[in-house]
C-alpha cells in the first residue's frame, strides 16, 4: 500500500495520509477547511515499513482502508510547571 502524506498549511505538526495523491473525496469538508491547503510531503510505501514516527502504522493502514484517510495530530504539549509542582507536591 502506498499513500500520500500531506502537511497542513494551518496547523503545525498536523499531517493527512490519503490513499491516492490528490484524491480528497473521502476527507470530510470541515476537516479540510480546518486543515487548510494540503501541501504534499511524500508518497509513502506503508507495506514496506514496520513503524512510523509517532503514529501506529497498523492504525494508519486500517483507517486509510476503512475511512480513506488518517489524520495525525501532534501530541498535547506538557505543561512543565504543572509537572514540577506535582513532583514537589504543590497544588496549582
Buried (B, 14 or more C-beta within 10 A) or exposed (E): EEBBBBBBEEBEEBBBBBBEEEEBEEBEEEEBEEBBEBEEEEEBEBEEEEEBEEBEEEEBBEBBEEBBBBBBEEEEEEEEEEEEEEEEEEEE
